[in-house]
Structures are given as C-alpha cells and as structure tokens.
Amino acid sequence: MKRNIVVFLVLLSLACHTGTGPAVRPGPGGAIHGVAMMDGAPLPGVTVTLSAPGQPSRVAISDVNGRYSFMGLMPGTYTVDAHLESLTRTTVQVAVTRDQGVTLTTVMRMSAVAESITVTAAAPVNGFAALPKTRRPLRTSAAQTAPSDTYAADFVTEVSVPLPVSTPAVPEIEYARIEEHGFVETKKERVATFAIDVDRASYANVRRYLRDGLVPPADAVRIEEMVNYFTYSYPQPSDDAPFSITTEVAGCPWNPERRLLRVGVQGRNLDQWRMAPNNLVFLIDVSGSMNEPRKLPLIKQAFGVLVDQLRAEDRISIVVYAGAAGLVLPPVSGADKGRILDTLTMLNAGGSTAGGAGIELAYKIAQENFLEKGNNRVILATDGDFNVGISTVPELEAFIEKKRASDIFLSVLGVGSDNLQDAIMETLADKGNGNYAYLDSLQEAEKVFRDELTGTLVTIAKDVKVQIDFDPAAVKSYRQIGYENRALQAKDFDDDKKDAGELGAGHSVTALFEIVPASPDGGNLGTLRLRYKDPRGAVSTPLEAALIDDGKSAYDASPDLQFAAAVAELGMLLRGSPHKGSASWDDVLQLARVSAGADLDGTRQEFLQIAEAAKNLN
C-alpha cells in the first residue's frame, strides 16, 4: 500500500555536514570507520546510528565522500544501522576490540516499496518566515555546516514525486551536439577564428562518469575543457597586457606525419588580498530536482568554501528559486560569515523550477548593489532543469545577452548525475560573460572557490578572440582540436560587437591544432592574432605573434605540450573521433606518465587514474 510522507526537506540538509556527527568524541579505544555507497559511488547524508547494550546510542552523518566514523569505543559488539529516506535500511553487527579500528562499507539500495512523497517546497516570494528553532547550528568551519533553523515559504507548493520501484530511471541528460572540426585546406581557407574558453566543466563531468564505472557520452567530452583543466608552465606577462602568449610546434603523437601546434594564453596572477571588493549574488536552485545528496547539499558545502575566503569589504546576497524566486539574504558584509552560513544551512529543496525568474531577480539585486570599482557577479548553482517560464536554450540565451550589458558577470555551477542540463548551463555561462564549472565533489569546489578564487571571481579581459593565419606555403591543411562551440567566422574577429570569451586572473587557455605540413622544412607557419577588451571596455586591443616550427619531434616537445597532447588523445578516444589516428589507451598513459612533472596539485596523477579507468572500461 502506498503511503504519504510529508517531508520538510531540512532532513536532506544533513548531507552538507562534513563531520562525523555531534555525538562522537575522539579518545582512546576502538573505532569504526565506514563509507556509505550506492551504485559504486559515495553517498552523503546517510544517518548512521551506533548502538550497544548498556550504552547510549551514537549518531553520525556520512559526509560528501560517504565517510563516517565512531571513535573511542569500548570492546564489544555494536549494531550499525544506516538509513536514508527512500533507501533500504541497512543493519550490521560489528565486533570492536580495544585500540583497533574496523573498516566497514555500507551499501545502500533503492527501496523496493513504491511510495508517493509529498514534498513541501520552499518557494518564497518576498522572503521567509522563521519557524520555531529545533536545534542550534554546529559549525566547525565554513565548509562544515549542520542543520539549524528551518524556514518555511510564504506559500507552499506540494509536489507528488513517485519513487522508483527497484532501479533508478535512465538519466535524462542533455548535451549540445558536437560536430568535430575536420581538416581544412589552407589554400581555400587560411584563417581559423575562435573565442577562448576557460570552462573546465567537461573534465570534471567526464571524471565523474569514469569513477562511476560509466563510459561518458561522446557529446559530454569537450576536449578543449579537458585540456584547459590543467595548469601549464606559461610565463606571466612582462608588459602591460593582461596575459602572455606562448606558441610551440612539435611532432604529433598519434600521427608522425603531422605536426601539433599549441597556443597558450596565461592571465596575470592576482593576489587574493589585492582583489577589488566583490558584489556577489548566490543564486541557488532549490527546486524538487535538487533533492539529491550530490546536488543541494554539495552546493551548500561549495558556497561554504567560498564564504571562508570572504572579506569585510565584500557584499553577499542570496536568492533562491523553485516555483518562484525570492531574496532570502539581503546584502551583508563578507565578515558576517555566521549569518551567511546559517542562511545556506536553512535552504531546502522542492517544487518546480522558475530559473528565468531567479536569474532576473539575481541580476536586479546585483544591479542595486553595483560596485563601480568592484567585481560584480551572479553565481548560479543548479542542475539546469528549468521548467517554468523562460526555459529553452534560445529563450535563455536571448535573456542573458540583454543582461550582459550591465557589466555583471555570470558564473554557473553544475551539479548532479541525472537530469543534468549541461547545454543550458554552458549557454548561460558563455552568454553571461562568465565561466562554467561542474562540481562532482567537495574537492572540485575547493579547486574552484579556494585554489582558483581570483580566476573564478575576477575577469581581467573579456571578448578575447584568437585568429590564426596559416601560410599555405608551409601548411597544407589544418584541424583545430576542440572549440567546436566557440568557433567564429573570420569577419567576427574585427567586430567589437561580437561576443567572445572571458579570461580570469591567473587562468590559462590552451588551444591545439593538428597540421599537415606543406614541406618538411618547418620555419614560419603563419601569424597568431588576438583581440581583447578591458572588463569594462567597449573597444578591443590587438596583439600579434609569429608561429615558428623549429622541427621538434614529439619526444623533444616540452612536458606541457606532451601532457596536453595526452589529454587531447584521451578525449579523442572517448569521443571515438575519426581523427584519432594511431591513438591508444596505452599511448595516453605512457605519454602522461613521462610528462607529469612535479604535479604540485595532484591533478596529473589523478588524470592517470581516470585514463586507466577509461582503458579498463573500453
């Protein structure tokens, strides 16, 4: 028999707590260290209760990596009970000895009982009214928040959500169709024109697929975003330009008869304390589709990382949207971290998705608090499932293009492994003069909001366009690897009204071209031209550099070019590219190993792990 459960989604906000539970204190004795899993992936938000005869029960909540722990346990037999709404309860008994640790994997499964859940949606219009307090916040850092007060909307929308009977439904994920660049005869078309792209979302999303034991769809693999995920040893600019330009040509690893051109653009670094004041509006999707452990709870943690970096001169507002949009936190100083974190903690999910209304309100709040000498930005966090009001890609594109003139930039954070509307989120970021990141873990949030904070928040150049003019006497034909959705017509290069890509402080951009040489002599292959505008400017500035091939083999190429080639090669294999030549999984691994270098941030070693996973899957 079906039963109705009224769920005030504050329960789900437990998932954002990255500790191991308030009832556990470290100390001498035994320990149980567990990880909650579902379908091979970590499962946050699981309530784990530990009990034993004659002892008080203890409770822990699995963190975003699915981990939980109980410390300081006396010897004995304990019952470990794991529970998460709509999943089958799991109960096991564990024997603990003195001063010994027990490792436990808790596997959760979808409940076999079909239920109808009535979701109470927090869909505010003019703010929230507070309900009675149930418990005080437990916060150990900005990225670690536990449930606190609960908010109810000025009005409530009820949505009936049927649960799967046995296995989850096939994910409904939308990716923009990619038609790979083919080879172009230089005599027919000697210039290639494109906008830069600093987005890294595709790499994190591909990583998530491979870690979950799945082969990513071909259109999820945007090679330029995979290549640009990594840091390369490009020099800092030595003149007044906001970035430096690096070019290199060497042998092509997957086709020895061809050459590989690398173009690198490195933005000027900016110390965090030198940032101008920030006017940030957090725009958070709290609709029903966000009611999953890897969505709203992860977003709360991500913004918690950002809140840790805020300063007193920064202004923060929070707008949410579900069936309607509402301002839940009017502008406050970045020093008021407690109030910001408490507001994030109180957010719950439910209802339909009026994304267009949310974006409009967020821009309105940003405009009302505009800082003439500051960084003004809306940060949208969503799975992209817009289904009320403005919802199609063309509608959203037109809407954002109108807002772009306000000098307010838009960043997009994508989450979720199902119903991910990647095409919409990429469009919003591209048309909103911003960037798009996909969060598959708290570690990725730390990369975006801590390690690369200035690049995420501070734009140093906008409408950056690149045009490469190949010499037909030196280049018979050429093919750009990636950047399919950033291609421009030749006439767009000099048109200052044509939108292009933005570059953040410290960000780098890499572009690769596969070249069929017209002669074996190398030399000058052509000219690189670049145009950019100041963040508030309307007229572009030109730059120019020569493209020189000094005859390097693939083995003599710099480690950075070799590693970028390995990433591109993996992307071509995952896409099943007709241009992959002799590329193989083993070649990717070998090339990445020899070029990994110091790998200070560990991302190159991680690449080896996902490349190995891709090899095993294929």
N, C-alpha and C positions, 0 to 999 in steps of 0.2 A: 504494500500500500504506500502511495506517495504521501509524503508529509511536508508540511510547510515550515520552514525555518526562517525566522526573521533575523537577519544578520546585520548588525551595525558594524561596518567594516573596520572599526577600530581594532578588531581581533587581528586583522591582517597586518596592521601596523607593527605588530610584534616582530614581524620579519625584518624590520630595519634595525633591530638591536643586534649589534655585532659582538656583544659579550656572550658569556655563557650562562647568564641567569643571575638574579639577585640573591638567591638563597645559598649560593656556594661560596665558601671561603677557602683560600689556599691554606695549606698546612701539611704537616707530616701525615703519613698514612698512604693507603692505596688510592688509585684513581681509575676512572673510566673515561676514555677519550673516544668519542664517536663521531660519525659523519652520516647524515641523513641523505639518501639518494633516491631518485626516481628516474626511471628510464636512462640510467647511466649518468645522470647529471646531478650535481649538488642541489639540495632542496632546502632553502632557508625558511624560517618561520614555523618550523615544527616544534610543538610543545612536547618536551621530553620530561617525564616525571620519574624520579628515582625513589623507590620505597624499600623498606626492610622492616621485619618485625621488631617492635620496640623502639623504632627510630622515627623521627619526624620526616615527612616526605620533602624532597628537594625538587626544584623545577628549573629547567634550562630551556632556552630558545635557540634553535640552530641558527647560525649566522648566515651571511650571504654565500659563504662557501660550504654551507651544510654542516658545519662543525659545532660540536657541543662538548662540554667536559664537566665532570664532577670530581673534585679534589678532596683530599683529607678524609678518606673513607676508612672506617674500621673494617677489619676482616669479617667476611660473612657473605651470604648470598643475597643479592639485590635483584629486584624486579625493575626492569627498564621499560616504561610504557611510552610509546611515541604516537602523537595524534596531531592531525591537521584536517580541518574541515573538508569533507568530500573525499578524503582518502581513507583507506582501510587502516584501522588502528593496529599497531604492531607491538607485541609484548614478548619480551625475552627475559630469562634469568641469567645472571652473571655472577660468577664466584670471584670475590676480590680477596687477595691476600695482602699482608702488611707490606707497605712500601713498594708495591708492584703496580704497574699500570696495565690496564686491559684496553685493547683496541677493539672497537665494535662498529660494524657497518649496519646501519638501519635502512632497509629497503622498503620504501613506501609504494603503494599501488593505488590506482583509482578504485573507489568503492564500486562494488558490483551492484549496489542498490541504486536505482534511478530515483532522483529526488528533484523536486521543484523548489528552488530557493527564491524567496522574496528578498530582493536587495534594496535596502534603504539608501538612496543615492544622496550624497552631499552635493547638491547642485544650487549654490547660493546665487541670489540676485544682488542684494545690497549688503552683503556681509553675513556673519554667523552670529547666532545667539548661543551663549555658553550653557551647557548642561551642568548638573552637579558634578563636582570633582570626584573621581573614583580612586585616583592614586597620584602621587607626586612623580614628576619625571625623575628617572635615574639616568644620568648622563655622565659618561666618563671622558668623552671628548666630543668634538663637533661631529665626528663621523659615527658616533655611537649614541644612539638615542633609543630610549624605551618609551612605551606608550604612556601618555599622560592624560590631560583633559580630553574630553570628547566634544566635538562641535556638531550641532545639527543645523541643517539648512533652514532658511526662512520658509522654504516649502520643500516637500518631499516627493520624489518620483519613485514609484515602485516598478521594478522590472522583474519579470519571471525568467530565470536563467536555468534551462534544463541541463543537468549534468550527464556526461557520457555514461553509458551502461557498463562498458568494460574497458575499451581502449579509447584514447583521445582521438578527436577528429583530425583529419588531414589538415595541416596548417594552411591558412589562406594568406599567402604572402605575395605581394605584388612588387616586381622589379621591372624597371624600364628596359625595354628591348635593346640589346647591344648588337649592332652590325659592325664587326671588326673592320678596321681600316685595311684595305688591300694595297698592293704596290701601285704607285703612280709613276708613269713615265715622265722624267724631268723635262723632256722636250715639249711635252703637252701642258704640263702644269709644274712650274719650278718652285712655287712657294707653298708652304704649309703654314696655316694660321690657326692659333688656338688660344683659349683662355687658360690661365694657370688654375690648378685645383689642389687645395691644401687639405681636402677631406680625407679622412682615414677610415671612414665607417666600414667600407667593404672588407678591409683586412680583419677587423675585429669580428665582423659577422661571419666571414669565412672560417676564422679560428673557432668560433662557436660551433659551427656545423661539424668541423672535423673533430673537435673534442667530444661532441655528442655521438660520434661514430657515423656521421652522415656525409654524403658527397654533396657539396653545395650546388645549387642550380647554376648553370652557366652564366645567366644574367646577373647573379649575385656577385660575380667575380669581375670587379673593375680594376684592371691591372695597375692603372696609374695610382689608385688609392692604396693598393698593396705596396707598391714601391715607395710611395711617399710616407708610409707609416714609420719608416726607419730614419734614424739620424745619420747623416753623412758628414765627412770632414771638409765641408766647404768653408772657405775663408770668410771672415767678416768684411763688410765693405770698408774700403780705405778712403773713400771720398764722401761727398755729400749725398750720394744716392742712398736710399733706404735699404739696398740689398746689393750683394755681389753676384757676378755671373761667372760660372765655370763651365768649360766645354772639354770633352775628351772623346777620342775616337780610338777604337781597338777592334780586334777580331771578334766576330760574332760566335758565341759558344755553340749554338745549335745549327750553325751553317758556316763552315770555314771559308766559303767563297764570298762571304759578305762581311760588311763592317757594321759596328754598333756605335752609334753616336749618343753620348749622354750630355744633356744640358741641365745644369744645376743653378738654381736661384736661391740664395741664402739671405733671409731677412736679418736686419740688425738686431742684436740681442738688446734686451732692456731689463735692467734690474727691477725686481718686483717693487722695491720701495720707491723707485722713480716713476711708477705709473701715475698718470693723472687720476683724479678721483673718478670712481665708477658710479654710474647710474644704471643699476641692473634691475630688471623686472623678471622674476622667475614665473614662467607661465607653465603650469603643471596640469596635465590631463588627469582628471580623477574620474573618468567615465568607467562604465562597467567592464570594458575590455582591459582596464589596467588592474583588475582584481586578480593578480597573479604574483607569486613570490619574486619573479625576475623582473617585475615591472615597477609598480609604485613603491614598494619597499626599497628597491635598488636606487630609484630616483631620489628618495629621501636621503639615503646614505651619500649619494653623489653630491647633492647640494650641501650636505653636512661637511664634506671635504672642502667645498668652496667657501663655506661660511668660516671655516678655520683660518682662511687666508685674508679675510676682510679686515679693513682698517676703519678708523673712526670717520674718515672723510668720505667713505663710500656710502651710497644710499641703496637700500634694498627694499623692493616691494614684491609681494606675492599675489598672483592672480591664478585662479583655478577655473576650470570649465568642465561641465558634464552636460546635463540637459540645458544649462545656461551657464553664463560666465559671471564671476564675482571677484571682488577685491577682498582678500582675507587678511592681508597685512599691508596697511598704508606705509609709505616710505619711512624707514627708520635707519639710523646710523649703523654702519657695519660693526660698530663696537657693541651694539645691543644683541649679541650673539644668542643669549638665552631666549629672548623673545622670538627671534627668527627660527631657532631650532624648535621651540615649543609649537610654533605655528606649523612647521613641517610635520612634526610628530602627530598633530591632530588631524591631518588630512586622511580621508577615507575615499574609497572608490565605489562608483555605482552610477547607472544611468546612461543616457545616450551621449553623443559626442558633438557638442556645438563648437568645433575647433575654430571656425571663422569668427564667431563672436568673441572667443577667448583672445585670439590674436588682435582683433580690433581694440578690445579693452586694454590689452597689454601695451600696445603702441600709444594709446591715449594716456595711460599712466606715465609711460616713459617720456612722452612729449611734455606733459605737465611739469615734470621734474627735470627737464633737459638741462644738462651742464654744458655751457658754451665751450669750456676748456677741459671737458672731461670725456670719458668713454661712455657712450650711451648704447645700451644693448638689451634686447629681449632674449632670454634663454628659454626656448620651448622644449619641454620634456614630454614625450608621447610615444605611442606605438604607431601613430599616424592614422588611426582609424576614425576619420572624420565622417559622420553620417547625418549631421543636422546642419542646415543652412549651406554655406559655401563648403563644398566637399570634393568636387572634382579637381583634377590637376589643372586644367585650363582656368577654372574659376579662381583657384588659389594663386596661380601664377599671376593673373591679372591683378588680384587684390594686393599681393606683396609688392609688385612692381610700382604700384601707386604709393605704397608706404616707404619705398626705398629712398625717395627724395628727401625724407625728413632727417637724414644723417643719423638714423637709429639703425644699428646693425642687428642682425638676427642670427643666433646660434641655435642649432637643433640637436637634441639628444634623443636618439632612438633606443628603444628597449623592446624586449620580448622575442620569443622564438616562434610565436604563431600570430597570425593576423598582422604581421609587420608590413606596413605600407611604406616600403623603402622608397619607391618612386616619388611619392608625395613629399616625404621629408627631404629628399635630395633637392627637389624642385624648390621648396621653401628656402633652404639654405642658399642655394645658388642665386635665386632671385632676390633674396633679402640681404645681399652683401655680407654673407656670414659663412659659417662652416658647419659641417655635419659630422657628428661622432656617434658611433654605436657603442652602447655600454653592454658588454656581456659579463662584466664582473666589477667588483669594487676596485680591483687593481686598475682596470681601464679608467674608471672615474678618477682615481688618483693621478693617472697619467695626464688626463685632460685638465683637471682642476688644480693640480698641485705642481707636477713636474713641468707642464707646459702652460702655466696660468697666463703669462703675458701674451703668448701666442693666441690663446683662446679668447682673451678679452680685448686686446689692443691691436687695432688694424693700423699698419704703417704704410700701406699702399693699396689702392683699390683700382678696379678695372685694369688689371695687369694682363696685357696681351703679348703673345710671342709670335713672331713670324720668321720662318727660316727660308731663305732664298738660296736654293741649291744651284750650283753651277753645272749645266748639262755636260760640260766637257770633263767634269770629274765624277759626276753621279749619274748613272744610267737610270736608276729608279730608286724609290724610297718608300718606306711604310712607317707611319707612326704607331707605336705600341701603346694602346690605351687612348684615353682622352676622347673617346668617340662622342660623348655627350658634351664636350667642351669645344668642339670644332667650330671655327668661324670661317666666313668667307673672306677672301683676300681683301675686298673693299672695306670690311669691318675694321681692319687694323688701324686705319687713319680716322675712323669715325668716332669722335669722342662721345657721341650719344649711345654708342653700343656698349651694353653691359658686359663685363668680363669678371675675372676672379680677384679675390682679395688675399692679401698676404699679412699674416700676423707677426708680431715681434718675435724673432728667433725661429720662426717657421722656415722650412726649406721646401723647395719644389724640385722634383726631378722629372725630366721627360726623356724618353728613349726613342731613337729612330733606327730601323734596320735599313741598311744601304747596300745597293748593288753598285759597285764602283764601275765607272766607265773606263778606267785604266788602272794598272797596278801601282802607279807612281805615287798615289796619295796627294799630299800637298793641300792647297786651299780648296775646300769643298763648297764654300759659299759664305753667306753672311747671316748672322743672327741679329734680328732687330727686336726691340722690346719697347713697349709704351706703358706708362703707368700714371696714375693721378695721386696727389696727396689725399688723405682720407676725407677732407672737406673740399677738395678742389674739383674744378669742372674742366680744366684743360690738361691734357696729358703731356708728359715729358718723354722724349725718345732716348734710347740707348742703343748701342751697336757693338758687335764683336765679330771677329773672324772665326771661321770653323776650320781648324787645321788638323789634318790626318798625318801624323808623323810615323805611321807604319807599325804601331804596336800590335803584337799578337794578343789573342785572348788571355794568354798566360802572363803577358807583360803589363796588362791593364792594372790600374790601381785597384786595391782591395774593395773600395767603394763601388767602382764600376762592376767588378766581378759579382759583388753581393747583390747589387741592383739587378744584374742580369739573371742571377739565380731566382730572385723573387718574381721577375717577369716570366721566367721559364716555368715556374710553378703555376703562375696564373694561366699561361697558355695551355698547360697540361690539364688543369682543372676545367678550363673552358672547352677543351677538345679543339683547340684552334687549328685551322688548316695551315697555319704558318709556323707551326711548332718545329718543323724540320726534324732533326735527329734528337730533339729534346727527350730526356727520360727522367724518371724519378731519381735514379741513382746519380745522374749528372747534376741534378738540382742539389742533392745532398752533398756531393763532393765539392761542388763549386762554393756552396755556402759555408762548408767547413773550413776551406782554405782561406776564405776571405772574411771570416767572422771578426777577426781583430780583437781589440781589447774588450769590446762589448760591455761598456760600463753600465748600461741599463738592463742588460739581460735579454733584450728583445731578439737579438740574433740567435741566441741559444734556443729561445722559445720557437723561433722560426724553424729550426732544425727539428724540433719535436712535432710541429704540425705538418712539416713536409714528410716526416716519417709516417705520421698518421695517414696522410693522403696516399702515400705509397702502399700502405697496408690495405686501405680501402679499395684501391684500384688493382 
